[in-house]
Amino acid sequence: MARTNPAQFIQQVRGEVSKIVWPTRREVMLTTVMVFILATITAIFFSFVDIGIRTGLNSIFGLF
């Protein structure tokens, strides 16, 4: 593996950093809103699953 001096390393890092494409403010806001919406939907879904399991177990244990 070839060794590079610090100046070449900094130059290569700057070249790689210039290739980065940052998201726009609109993209960040849309992604954030979508994460909150999907997290809410997931929480509601698992709440119903939990209620169903709890009801089923209570009815089973109620028989004994």
Phi, psi and omega in degrees: 000127183285142178265140177245149178281163183304324180294317178294321179299312179299320179296319178293320178297315178299321178297318179290320180295327180291343179278348183291134176251112181275144179290152178283167178300321180296317179297319179295316180295316179298316180296319180296316179297318179297321178297315179296319180296313181293324177295321178294315179299318179296318179297319179295315179302310182290335173295316178295320177298317179297316179298318179296316179295317180298317179297317179297316179293319178298322179289324177292313180289337178290337179287335183267000000 
